[in-house]
Amino acid sequence: MGKNSGSRYAESGVDIDKANDFVDKIKPLVAATFQRGVLTGIGGFGGLFALGGDRYKDPVLVSSTDGVGTKLKIAELCNKHDTIGIDLVAMCVNDIAVSGAKPLFFLDYLSTGSLDVEQATDVVKGIAKGCEIAKCSLVGGETAEMPGMYSAGQYDLAGFTVGIAERNEIIDGSEIRAGDKLIGLSSSGIHSNGYSLVRKVCFDELGLTVDEHIEELGATLGDELLRPTRIYTETILNVVKNFKVGGLVHITGGGFTDNIPRILPAGSKAHIYKDSWTQKPIFEFLQKKGNITTDEMYRTFNCGIGMVLVVGAKIVDDIMLQLAALGESAHVMGEISARESESVNQVEIVD
């Protein structure tokens, strides 16, 4: 019997021995993400990371925190938990990539009613995979058992990342000008936003299950909805190393309509040509089956574009060549113009 077996704490729903077993299982997963700069292993009270080196003359740390929302409910329905961690990493590192920052390290927070070691290990496998793709280190995390807060099998996730950028190279949209072009990088699917509406349409209104094969999608509904969010960090870092990028937008909650204005200078406007790329079948499926207006689609989902670059017209062709060499499916999808007045929307979707 474990040391904690029969204890009053275990009776209340918190098993310390089980938590220790979980830490032992994930140690090799975490260690595999360590890169130069990590000074501590898993198990300490804090993760240590040394900046070191002389690559940056005036370094600025860039941080972000996020979760994956109700996409967790899809993982629960599918009983598949080894990719949701990729989403968690993606949502954080993509947010700092828009500043031109390189992610250094990542931390996670997993809370559950009662720790399922196998389930939690699968979650960390996904987080470690995401860190591998983003080339950052998983330096720590927290696993909290909170009986009474969650039903059996349920959990929640949050992620935190810190990256680094040279101060005079930070991308903030201030140099965007009329005539600049917008380049969109394809998404893998829905990514990690809009799942409350997805679940309402697919499960509440259509009565579908995650195991049903949907002909229009060429996959089961569960497989389609669990496609991991794409991580764009390496692509972005490669492009900004060679070209001057005026602005970057991670298309998350709020879609094009709410996210693009976040980086536009006053007096500017973005025109999005919606026929400049082919949307993935899942978006047409949701719009048709859910009777969702086009305006709401572009304000809720990424509609097939997960990251947008704003660049000068003269370098568009060269950047497109580099993106193709990096294996990206990229599309020149719009342009920047002067905004006639404050009453005019900053984003216009053009047929």
Contacts in CASP RR format, 6 or more apart in sequence:
PFRMAT RR
TARGET T0000
AUTHOR 0000-0000-0000
METHOD contacts of the structure
MODEL  1
MGKNSGSRYAESGVDIDKANDFVDKIKPLVAATFQRGVLTGIGGFGGLFA
LGGDRYKDPVLVSSTDGVGTKLKIAELCNKHDTIGIDLVAMCVNDIAVSG
AKPLFFLDYLSTGSLDVEQATDVVKGIAKGCEIAKCSLVGGETAEMPGMY
SAGQYDLAGFTVGIAERNEIIDGSEIRAGDKLIGLSSSGIHSNGYSLVRK
VCFDELGLTVDEHIEELGATLGDELLRPTRIYTETILNVVKNFKVGGLVH
ITGGGFTDNIPRILPAGSKAHIYKDSWTQKPIFEFLQKKGNITTDEMYRT
FNCGIGMVLVVGAKIVDDIMLQLAALGESAHVMGEISARESESVNQVEIV
D
2 17 0 8 1.000
3 16 0 8 1.000
3 17 0 8 1.000
4 10 0 8 1.000
4 15 0 8 1.000
4 16 0 8 1.000
4 17 0 8 1.000
4 18 0 8 1.000
5 17 0 8 1.000
7 16 0 8 1.000
9 15 0 8 1.000
9 16 0 8 1.000
10 16 0 8 1.000
12 147 0 8 1.000
13 113 0 8 1.000
13 114 0 8 1.000
13 145 0 8 1.000
13 147 0 8 1.000
14 145 0 8 1.000
14 147 0 8 1.000
15 114 0 8 1.000
15 115 0 8 1.000
15 145 0 8 1.000
18 115 0 8 1.000
18 117 0 8 1.000
19 115 0 8 1.000
19 143 0 8 1.000
19 145 0 8 1.000
21 117 0 8 1.000
22 115 0 8 1.000
22 117 0 8 1.000
22 120 0 8 1.000
22 121 0 8 1.000
22 143 0 8 1.000
23 42 0 8 1.000
23 43 0 8 1.000
23 143 0 8 1.000
25 117 0 8 1.000
25 121 0 8 1.000
26 42 0 8 1.000
26 120 0 8 1.000
26 121 0 8 1.000
26 124 0 8 1.000
27 42 0 8 1.000
29 121 0 8 1.000
29 124 0 8 1.000
29 125 0 8 1.000
29 128 0 8 1.000
29 138 0 8 1.000
30 41 0 8 1.000
30 42 0 8 1.000
30 124 0 8 1.000
30 128 0 8 1.000
30 138 0 8 1.000
30 140 0 8 1.000
31 41 0 8 1.000
31 42 0 8 1.000
32 128 0 8 1.000
32 132 0 8 1.000
33 106 0 8 1.000
33 128 0 8 1.000
33 131 0 8 1.000
33 132 0 8 1.000
33 136 0 8 1.000
33 137 0 8 1.000
33 138 0 8 1.000
34 41 0 8 1.000
34 137 0 8 1.000
34 138 0 8 1.000
34 139 0 8 1.000
35 135 0 8 1.000
35 136 0 8 1.000
35 137 0 8 1.000
37 49 0 8 1.000
37 50 0 8 1.000
37 51 0 8 1.000
37 52 0 8 1.000
37 104 0 8 1.000
37 137 0 8 1.000
38 47 0 8 1.000
38 48 0 8 1.000
38 49 0 8 1.000
38 105 0 8 1.000
38 137 0 8 1.000
38 139 0 8 1.000
39 47 0 8 1.000
39 48 0 8 1.000
39 49 0 8 1.000
39 50 0 8 1.000
40 46 0 8 1.000
40 47 0 8 1.000
40 48 0 8 1.000
40 139 0 8 1.000
41 47 0 8 1.000
41 139 0 8 1.000
42 140 0 8 1.000
43 140 0 8 1.000
46 139 0 8 1.000
46 140 0 8 1.000
47 105 0 8 1.000
47 107 0 8 1.000
47 139 0 8 1.000
47 140 0 8 1.000
48 139 0 8 1.000
49 104 0 8 1.000
49 105 0 8 1.000
49 137 0 8 1.000
49 139 0 8 1.000
49 162 0 8 1.000
51 59 0 8 1.000
51 104 0 8 1.000
51 164 0 8 1.000
56 164 0 8 1.000
56 166 0 8 1.000
57 166 0 8 1.000
58 166 0 8 1.000
58 167 0 8 1.000
58 168 0 8 1.000
59 164 0 8 1.000
59 165 0 8 1.000
59 166 0 8 1.000
59 167 0 8 1.000
60 101 0 8 1.000
60 164 0 8 1.000
60 165 0 8 1.000
60 166 0 8 1.000
60 167 0 8 1.000
60 170 0 8 1.000
61 162 0 8 1.000
61 163 0 8 1.000
61 164 0 8 1.000
62 96 0 8 1.000
62 99 0 8 1.000
62 100 0 8 1.000
62 101 0 8 1.000
62 162 0 8 1.000
62 163 0 8 1.000
62 164 0 8 1.000
62 165 0 8 1.000
62 170 0 8 1.000
63 96 0 8 1.000
63 160 0 8 1.000
63 161 0 8 1.000
63 162 0 8 1.000
63 163 0 8 1.000
64 92 0 8 1.000
64 93 0 8 1.000
64 95 0 8 1.000
64 96 0 8 1.000
64 160 0 8 1.000
64 161 0 8 1.000
65 92 0 8 1.000
65 158 0 8 1.000
65 159 0 8 1.000
65 160 0 8 1.000
65 161 0 8 1.000
66 88 0 8 1.000
66 91 0 8 1.000
66 92 0 8 1.000
66 95 0 8 1.000
66 158 0 8 1.000
66 159 0 8 1.000
67 87 0 8 1.000
67 88 0 8 1.000
67 91 0 8 1.000
67 92 0 8 1.000
67 157 0 8 1.000
67 158 0 8 1.000
67 159 0 8 1.000
67 192 0 8 1.000
68 84 0 8 1.000
68 85 0 8 1.000
68 87 0 8 1.000
68 88 0 8 1.000
68 91 0 8 1.000
68 157 0 8 1.000
68 192 0 8 1.000
68 229 0 8 1.000
69 192 0 8 1.000
69 195 0 8 1.000
70 194 0 8 1.000
70 195 0 8 1.000
70 196 0 8 1.000
70 199 0 8 1.000
71 84 0 8 1.000
71 87 0 8 1.000
71 192 0 8 1.000
71 195 0 8 1.000
71 225 0 8 1.000
71 226 0 8 1.000
72 84 0 8 1.000
72 154 0 8 1.000
72 155 0 8 1.000
72 156 0 8 1.000
72 157 0 8 1.000
73 195 0 8 1.000
73 199 0 8 1.000
74 195 0 8 1.000
74 199 0 8 1.000
74 210 0 8 1.000
74 222 0 8 1.000
74 225 0 8 1.000
74 226 0 8 1.000
75 81 0 8 1.000
75 83 0 8 1.000
75 84 0 8 1.000
75 226 0 8 1.000
76 153 0 8 1.000
76 154 0 8 1.000
77 209 0 8 1.000
77 210 0 8 1.000
77 222 0 8 1.000
78 210 0 8 1.000
78 222 0 8 1.000
78 226 0 8 1.000
80 122 0 8 1.000
80 226 0 8 1.000
81 119 0 8 1.000
81 122 0 8 1.000
81 123 0 8 1.000
82 122 0 8 1.000
82 123 0 8 1.000
82 125 0 8 1.000
82 126 0 8 1.000
83 126 0 8 1.000
83 129 0 8 1.000
83 226 0 8 1.000
83 228 0 8 1.000
84 123 0 8 1.000
84 126 0 8 1.000
84 157 0 8 1.000
84 226 0 8 1.000
84 228 0 8 1.000
85 108 0 8 1.000
85 123 0 8 1.000
85 124 0 8 1.000
85 126 0 8 1.000
85 127 0 8 1.000
85 129 0 8 1.000
85 130 0 8 1.000
85 157 0 8 1.000
85 228 0 8 1.000
86 126 0 8 1.000
86 127 0 8 1.000
86 129 0 8 1.000
86 130 0 8 1.000
86 133 0 8 1.000
86 228 0 8 1.000
86 229 0 8 1.000
86 231 0 8 1.000
87 191 0 8 1.000
87 192 0 8 1.000
87 228 0 8 1.000
87 229 0 8 1.000
88 108 0 8 1.000
88 127 0 8 1.000
88 157 0 8 1.000
88 158 0 8 1.000
88 159 0 8 1.000
89 106 0 8 1.000
89 126 0 8 1.000
89 127 0 8 1.000
89 130 0 8 1.000
89 131 0 8 1.000
89 133 0 8 1.000
89 134 0 8 1.000
89 136 0 8 1.000
89 159 0 8 1.000
89 161 0 8 1.000
89 231 0 8 1.000
90 130 0 8 1.000
90 134 0 8 1.000
90 191 0 8 1.000
90 192 0 8 1.000
90 228 0 8 1.000
90 229 0 8 1.000
90 230 0 8 1.000
90 231 0 8 1.000
91 159 0 8 1.000
91 192 0 8 1.000
91 229 0 8 1.000
91 252 0 8 1.000
92 103 0 8 1.000
92 106 0 8 1.000
92 159 0 8 1.000
92 160 0 8 1.000
92 161 0 8 1.000
93 103 0 8 1.000
93 106 0 8 1.000
93 134 0 8 1.000
93 136 0 8 1.000
93 161 0 8 1.000
93 231 0 8 1.000
93 233 0 8 1.000
94 229 0 8 1.000
94 231 0 8 1.000
94 232 0 8 1.000
94 233 0 8 1.000
94 250 0 8 1.000
94 252 0 8 1.000
94 307 0 8 1.000
95 250 0 8 1.000
95 252 0 8 1.000
96 103 0 8 1.000
96 161 0 8 1.000
96 163 0 8 1.000
97 103 0 8 1.000
97 232 0 8 1.000
97 233 0 8 1.000
97 236 0 8 1.000
97 237 0 8 1.000
97 248 0 8 1.000
97 250 0 8 1.000
97 307 0 8 1.000
98 171 0 8 1.000
98 236 0 8 1.000
98 247 0 8 1.000
98 248 0 8 1.000
98 249 0 8 1.000
98 250 0 8 1.000
98 263 0 8 1.000
98 307 0 8 1.000
99 165 0 8 1.000
99 170 0 8 1.000
99 171 0 8 1.000
99 172 0 8 1.000
99 248 0 8 1.000
100 165 0 8 1.000
100 169 0 8 1.000
100 170 0 8 1.000
100 171 0 8 1.000
100 236 0 8 1.000
100 237 0 8 1.000
100 240 0 8 1.000
100 248 0 8 1.000
101 163 0 8 1.000
101 164 0 8 1.000
101 165 0 8 1.000
101 170 0 8 1.000
102 135 0 8 1.000
102 163 0 8 1.000
102 164 0 8 1.000
102 165 0 8 1.000
102 233 0 8 1.000
102 237 0 8 1.000
103 134 0 8 1.000
103 135 0 8 1.000
103 136 0 8 1.000
103 161 0 8 1.000
103 162 0 8 1.000
103 163 0 8 1.000
103 233 0 8 1.000
104 136 0 8 1.000
104 137 0 8 1.000
104 161 0 8 1.000
104 162 0 8 1.000
104 163 0 8 1.000
104 164 0 8 1.000
105 136 0 8 1.000
105 137 0 8 1.000
105 138 0 8 1.000
105 139 0 8 1.000
105 161 0 8 1.000
105 162 0 8 1.000
105 163 0 8 1.000
106 127 0 8 1.000
106 131 0 8 1.000
106 134 0 8 1.000
106 136 0 8 1.000
106 137 0 8 1.000
106 138 0 8 1.000
106 139 0 8 1.000
106 159 0 8 1.000
106 160 0 8 1.000
106 161 0 8 1.000
107 138 0 8 1.000
107 139 0 8 1.000
107 140 0 8 1.000
107 141 0 8 1.000
107 142 0 8 1.000
107 159 0 8 1.000
107 160 0 8 1.000
107 161 0 8 1.000
108 124 0 8 1.000
108 127 0 8 1.000
108 138 0 8 1.000
108 140 0 8 1.000
108 141 0 8 1.000
108 142 0 8 1.000
108 157 0 8 1.000
108 158 0 8 1.000
108 159 0 8 1.000
108 160 0 8 1.000
109 141 0 8 1.000
109 142 0 8 1.000
109 144 0 8 1.000
109 157 0 8 1.000
109 158 0 8 1.000
109 159 0 8 1.000
109 160 0 8 1.000
110 120 0 8 1.000
110 123 0 8 1.000
110 124 0 8 1.000
110 141 0 8 1.000
110 142 0 8 1.000
110 143 0 8 1.000
110 144 0 8 1.000
110 155 0 8 1.000
110 156 0 8 1.000
110 157 0 8 1.000
111 143 0 8 1.000
111 144 0 8 1.000
111 146 0 8 1.000
111 149 0 8 1.000
111 150 0 8 1.000
111 155 0 8 1.000
111 156 0 8 1.000
112 120 0 8 1.000
112 143 0 8 1.000
112 144 0 8 1.000
112 145 0 8 1.000
112 146 0 8 1.000
112 150 0 8 1.000
112 153 0 8 1.000
112 154 0 8 1.000
112 155 0 8 1.000
112 156 0 8 1.000
113 145 0 8 1.000
113 146 0 8 1.000
113 147 0 8 1.000
113 148 0 8 1.000
113 149 0 8 1.000
113 150 0 8 1.000
113 151 0 8 1.000
113 152 0 8 1.000
113 153 0 8 1.000
113 154 0 8 1.000
113 155 0 8 1.000
114 145 0 8 1.000
114 147 0 8 1.000
114 152 0 8 1.000
114 153 0 8 1.000
115 143 0 8 1.000
115 145 0 8 1.000
116 153 0 8 1.000
119 153 0 8 1.000
119 155 0 8 1.000
120 143 0 8 1.000
120 155 0 8 1.000
123 155 0 8 1.000
123 157 0 8 1.000
127 138 0 8 1.000
128 138 0 8 1.000
130 231 0 8 1.000
131 137 0 8 1.000
131 138 0 8 1.000
133 231 0 8 1.000
133 233 0 8 1.000
133 234 0 8 1.000
134 231 0 8 1.000
134 233 0 8 1.000
134 234 0 8 1.000
135 233 0 8 1.000
135 234 0 8 1.000
136 161 0 8 1.000
136 163 0 8 1.000
150 156 0 8 1.000
169 240 0 8 1.000
171 240 0 8 1.000
171 245 0 8 1.000
171 246 0 8 1.000
171 247 0 8 1.000
171 248 0 8 1.000
172 247 0 8 1.000
172 263 0 8 1.000
173 246 0 8 1.000
173 247 0 8 1.000
173 263 0 8 1.000
173 264 0 8 1.000
173 265 0 8 1.000
173 310 0 8 1.000
174 265 0 8 1.000
175 244 0 8 1.000
175 246 0 8 1.000
175 247 0 8 1.000
176 246 0 8 1.000
176 247 0 8 1.000
176 263 0 8 1.000
176 264 0 8 1.000
176 265 0 8 1.000
176 268 0 8 1.000
176 310 0 8 1.000
176 336 0 8 1.000
177 268 0 8 1.000
177 312 0 8 1.000
177 336 0 8 1.000
178 268 0 8 1.000
178 336 0 8 1.000
178 337 0 8 1.000
178 338 0 8 1.000
179 312 0 8 1.000
179 313 0 8 1.000
179 335 0 8 1.000
179 336 0 8 1.000
179 337 0 8 1.000
180 246 0 8 1.000
180 310 0 8 1.000
180 311 0 8 1.000
180 312 0 8 1.000
180 313 0 8 1.000
180 335 0 8 1.000
180 336 0 8 1.000
181 310 0 8 1.000
181 311 0 8 1.000
181 312 0 8 1.000
181 313 0 8 1.000
181 316 0 8 1.000
181 332 0 8 1.000
181 334 0 8 1.000
181 335 0 8 1.000
181 336 0 8 1.000
182 270 0 8 1.000
182 272 0 8 1.000
182 308 0 8 1.000
182 309 0 8 1.000
182 310 0 8 1.000
182 332 0 8 1.000
182 333 0 8 1.000
182 334 0 8 1.000
182 335 0 8 1.000
182 336 0 8 1.000
183 308 0 8 1.000
183 309 0 8 1.000
183 310 0 8 1.000
183 311 0 8 1.000
183 316 0 8 1.000
183 319 0 8 1.000
183 320 0 8 1.000
183 323 0 8 1.000
183 330 0 8 1.000
183 331 0 8 1.000
183 332 0 8 1.000
183 333 0 8 1.000
184 277 0 8 1.000
184 305 0 8 1.000
184 306 0 8 1.000
184 307 0 8 1.000
184 308 0 8 1.000
184 309 0 8 1.000
184 330 0 8 1.000
184 331 0 8 1.000
184 332 0 8 1.000
184 333 0 8 1.000
185 230 0 8 1.000
185 232 0 8 1.000
185 235 0 8 1.000
185 305 0 8 1.000
185 306 0 8 1.000
185 307 0 8 1.000
185 308 0 8 1.000
185 309 0 8 1.000
185 323 0 8 1.000
185 328 0 8 1.000
185 329 0 8 1.000
185 330 0 8 1.000
186 230 0 8 1.000
186 277 0 8 1.000
186 304 0 8 1.000
186 305 0 8 1.000
186 306 0 8 1.000
186 328 0 8 1.000
186 329 0 8 1.000
186 330 0 8 1.000
186 331 0 8 1.000
187 229 0 8 1.000
187 230 0 8 1.000
187 251 0 8 1.000
187 280 0 8 1.000
187 302 0 8 1.000
187 304 0 8 1.000
187 305 0 8 1.000
187 306 0 8 1.000
188 227 0 8 1.000
188 228 0 8 1.000
188 229 0 8 1.000
188 230 0 8 1.000
189 224 0 8 1.000
189 227 0 8 1.000
189 280 0 8 1.000
189 282 0 8 1.000
189 283 0 8 1.000
189 302 0 8 1.000
189 304 0 8 1.000
190 198 0 8 1.000
190 225 0 8 1.000
190 227 0 8 1.000
190 282 0 8 1.000
190 283 0 8 1.000
190 301 0 8 1.000
190 302 0 8 1.000
191 229 0 8 1.000
191 230 0 8 1.000
191 251 0 8 1.000
191 252 0 8 1.000
191 302 0 8 1.000
191 306 0 8 1.000
192 229 0 8 1.000
192 252 0 8 1.000
193 252 0 8 1.000
193 253 0 8 1.000
193 254 0 8 1.000
193 255 0 8 1.000
193 300 0 8 1.000
193 301 0 8 1.000
193 302 0 8 1.000
194 253 0 8 1.000
194 300 0 8 1.000
194 301 0 8 1.000
195 225 0 8 1.000
197 286 0 8 1.000
197 292 0 8 1.000
197 300 0 8 1.000
198 225 0 8 1.000
198 286 0 8 1.000
201 286 0 8 1.000
201 289 0 8 1.000
201 290 0 8 1.000
201 292 0 8 1.000
202 208 0 8 1.000
202 221 0 8 1.000
202 225 0 8 1.000
202 286 0 8 1.000
202 289 0 8 1.000
203 209 0 8 1.000
205 289 0 8 1.000
205 290 0 8 1.000
206 289 0 8 1.000
206 290 0 8 1.000
208 214 0 8 1.000
208 221 0 8 1.000
209 221 0 8 1.000
210 220 0 8 1.000
210 221 0 8 1.000
210 222 0 8 1.000
210 225 0 8 1.000
211 220 0 8 1.000
211 221 0 8 1.000
211 222 0 8 1.000
212 220 0 8 1.000
212 221 0 8 1.000
213 219 0 8 1.000
213 220 0 8 1.000
214 220 0 8 1.000
214 221 0 8 1.000
214 224 0 8 1.000
214 285 0 8 1.000
216 281 0 8 1.000
216 284 0 8 1.000
216 285 0 8 1.000
217 224 0 8 1.000
217 281 0 8 1.000
217 282 0 8 1.000
217 285 0 8 1.000
218 224 0 8 1.000
218 281 0 8 1.000
224 282 0 8 1.000
225 282 0 8 1.000
230 306 0 8 1.000
230 307 0 8 1.000
232 250 0 8 1.000
232 306 0 8 1.000
232 307 0 8 1.000
234 326 0 8 1.000
235 307 0 8 1.000
235 323 0 8 1.000
235 326 0 8 1.000
235 328 0 8 1.000
236 248 0 8 1.000
236 307 0 8 1.000
236 309 0 8 1.000
238 322 0 8 1.000
238 326 0 8 1.000
239 245 0 8 1.000
239 309 0 8 1.000
239 319 0 8 1.000
239 322 0 8 1.000
239 323 0 8 1.000
239 326 0 8 1.000
242 322 0 8 1.000
243 311 0 8 1.000
243 315 0 8 1.000
243 318 0 8 1.000
243 319 0 8 1.000
243 322 0 8 1.000
244 311 0 8 1.000
244 312 0 8 1.000
244 315 0 8 1.000
245 309 0 8 1.000
245 310 0 8 1.000
245 311 0 8 1.000
246 309 0 8 1.000
246 310 0 8 1.000
246 311 0 8 1.000
246 312 0 8 1.000
247 263 0 8 1.000
247 309 0 8 1.000
247 310 0 8 1.000
247 311 0 8 1.000
248 263 0 8 1.000
248 307 0 8 1.000
248 308 0 8 1.000
248 309 0 8 1.000
248 310 0 8 1.000
249 259 0 8 1.000
249 260 0 8 1.000
249 262 0 8 1.000
249 263 0 8 1.000
249 307 0 8 1.000
249 308 0 8 1.000
249 310 0 8 1.000
250 259 0 8 1.000
250 306 0 8 1.000
250 307 0 8 1.000
251 259 0 8 1.000
251 302 0 8 1.000
251 305 0 8 1.000
251 306 0 8 1.000
251 307 0 8 1.000
251 308 0 8 1.000
252 259 0 8 1.000
252 302 0 8 1.000
253 259 0 8 1.000
253 300 0 8 1.000
254 299 0 8 1.000
254 300 0 8 1.000
255 298 0 8 1.000
255 299 0 8 1.000
255 300 0 8 1.000
255 301 0 8 1.000
255 302 0 8 1.000
255 303 0 8 1.000
256 272 0 8 1.000
256 298 0 8 1.000
256 299 0 8 1.000
256 303 0 8 1.000
256 305 0 8 1.000
256 308 0 8 1.000
256 347 0 8 1.000
256 349 0 8 1.000
257 295 0 8 1.000
257 298 0 8 1.000
257 299 0 8 1.000
257 345 0 8 1.000
257 347 0 8 1.000
258 299 0 8 1.000
260 270 0 8 1.000
260 272 0 8 1.000
260 308 0 8 1.000
260 346 0 8 1.000
260 347 0 8 1.000
261 270 0 8 1.000
261 346 0 8 1.000
261 347 0 8 1.000
263 310 0 8 1.000
264 270 0 8 1.000
264 336 0 8 1.000
264 346 0 8 1.000
266 339 0 8 1.000
267 338 0 8 1.000
267 339 0 8 1.000
268 336 0 8 1.000
268 337 0 8 1.000
268 338 0 8 1.000
268 339 0 8 1.000
268 346 0 8 1.000
269 336 0 8 1.000
269 337 0 8 1.000
269 338 0 8 1.000
269 339 0 8 1.000
269 340 0 8 1.000
269 344 0 8 1.000
269 345 0 8 1.000
269 346 0 8 1.000
269 347 0 8 1.000
269 348 0 8 1.000
270 334 0 8 1.000
270 335 0 8 1.000
270 336 0 8 1.000
270 346 0 8 1.000
270 347 0 8 1.000
270 348 0 8 1.000
271 334 0 8 1.000
271 335 0 8 1.000
271 336 0 8 1.000
271 337 0 8 1.000
271 348 0 8 1.000
271 350 0 8 1.000
272 298 0 8 1.000
272 333 0 8 1.000
272 334 0 8 1.000
272 347 0 8 1.000
272 348 0 8 1.000
272 349 0 8 1.000
272 350 0 8 1.000
273 333 0 8 1.000
273 334 0 8 1.000
273 350 0 8 1.000
274 294 0 8 1.000
274 298 0 8 1.000
274 303 0 8 1.000
274 349 0 8 1.000
274 350 0 8 1.000
274 351 0 8 1.000
275 351 0 8 1.000
276 331 0 8 1.000
276 332 0 8 1.000
276 333 0 8 1.000
276 334 0 8 1.000
277 304 0 8 1.000
277 305 0 8 1.000
277 331 0 8 1.000
277 333 0 8 1.000
279 303 0 8 1.000
279 304 0 8 1.000
280 304 0 8 1.000
283 297 0 8 1.000
283 301 0 8 1.000
283 303 0 8 1.000
283 304 0 8 1.000
286 292 0 8 1.000
286 297 0 8 1.000
286 301 0 8 1.000
287 294 0 8 1.000
287 297 0 8 1.000
292 300 0 8 1.000
294 349 0 8 1.000
295 349 0 8 1.000
297 303 0 8 1.000
298 349 0 8 1.000
305 331 0 8 1.000
305 333 0 8 1.000
308 333 0 8 1.000
309 319 0 8 1.000
310 336 0 8 1.000
311 319 0 8 1.000
313 335 0 8 1.000
316 332 0 8 1.000
320 330 0 8 1.000
320 332 0 8 1.000
323 330 0 8 1.000
324 330 0 8 1.000
339 346 0 8 1.000
END
